[in-house]
């Protein structure tokens, strides 16, 4: 009986293939496995067809815009991408109004994004004064600034309730 088990073990043949996300293992006698390998294209087609209904379908849509179309749409999208704020003569007030909108609260904004948003609102301030205004707002604690891979970003500072004996200041 022990001899028979050893013969079955030594007579067994296994063929294992992995191609991409698919894996196949055929086991049996050498002749059976060879016969199955010869019949493999039909087997793979049958298995693929069986799993076709289960396989999730992914569809990608690619839109390519030409340079001319981008330039035409750029002026339209600028006004759509930036929030509308009321006009003001103070640069610091304009920045605070921008950062107080949903656009400003959604994520920290770079100084270039803030400048573009001001331009979209018809506001222009001297480019040399802009960094100084941002620096003063940071020093006063009205906005927060930190450095990222793309440069400094700004967001409105959260109002904290600090006080003595539980009173808000």
Residue pairs with C-beta under 8 A, 6 or more apart in sequence:
11 29
12 27
12 28
12 29
13 27
13 28
13 29
13 30
13 32
13 33
14 25
14 26
14 27
14 33
15 24
15 25
15 26
15 27
15 33
15 36
15 37
16 23
16 24
16 25
16 26
17 23
17 24
17 25
18 24
26 33
26 36
26 37
27 33
28 36
36 43
65 73
78 116
78 119
78 120
79 120
81 120
82 98
82 103
82 116
82 117
82 120
82 121
83 98
83 101
83 102
83 103
83 104
83 117
84 121
85 94
85 97
85 98
85 101
85 121
86 97
87 121
87 122
87 123
88 94
88 97
88 123
91 118
91 125
91 129
91 130
91 133
92 133
92 136
92 137
92 142
94 118
94 121
94 123
94 125
95 114
95 118
95 133
95 134
95 137
95 143
95 154
96 137
96 142
96 143
96 156
98 104
98 109
98 114
98 117
98 118
99 105
99 109
99 114
99 143
99 154
99 155
99 156
100 156
103 109
103 117
104 155
104 156
105 155
105 156
107 155
108 144
108 146
108 148
108 153
108 154
108 155
109 117
109 153
109 154
109 155
110 150
110 151
110 152
110 153
110 154
111 130
111 131
111 134
111 151
111 152
111 154
114 130
114 134
114 154
115 127
115 130
118 124
118 125
125 133
134 143
134 145
134 152
134 154
137 143
137 154
138 144
138 145
138 154
141 157
142 156
142 157
143 154
143 155
143 156
143 157
144 154
144 155
144 156
144 157
145 152
145 153
145 154
146 152
146 153
147 153
161 168
161 169
162 168
162 169
163 169
